[in-house]
Structure formats: structure tokens, C-alpha cells
Amino acid sequence: MMPESKDNEMTYEAAMAELRQTVNKLSEGKATLDESLKLYERGIELVSICENKLNEVTARIEAVNKANGTTDPLNISETGV
């Protein structure tokens, strides 16, 4: 497992790539019970990293929209563009 500080620096794309690899390893069914448990635990950590990254992006988008006085940047009638 990676140290938590490294996980905080991990990009969404890197976490998703590792998650896919982890799921593939689990799906193969070749890991021992202990290895499977470690893979599962790492998978849960990676899902959490991805969720946190998506939440950060959502918050940034909402902040930008609020600053621009719109809730839907694609709704042209709201922005008058």
C-alpha cells in the first residue's frame, strides 16, 4: 500500500488506473485470501481518493458558477451570452 501522503498527491486518473488494475487482479481469482484482502482494502482506499477528487472538482465548479451568478454555465439565457 502507498503511504497516505502519496495518496493525497495522486491524481484522479492515476487512482482510477490503479483501481482498474486492482479490480483485474481480484477478478483473476489467483490471489491468496490475504492478498485478496489487501487488494480489497487498497481498492476501497482508491475509491475514496476518486470520490474526494470528484468532490473537490464539484466544489470548484460550484464556486465558479456562484461567482459568475449562474447555476448552469451551459444555460445561455442565464448568462446572456
C-alpha positions, 0 to 999 in steps of 0.5 A: 500500500502507498503511504497516505501522503502519496495518496493525497498527491495522486491524481484522479486518473492515476487512482482510477488506473490503479483501481482498474488494475486492482479490480483485474487482479481480484477478478483473476481469482489467483490471489491468496485470501490475504492478498485478496484482502489487501487488494480489497482494502487498497481498492476501497482506499482508491475509491475514496481518493476518486470520490474526494477528487470528484468532490473537490472538482464539484466544489470548484465548479460550484464556486465558479458558477456562484461567482459568475451568478449562474447555476448552469454555465451551459444555460445561455439565457442565464448568462446572456451570452 
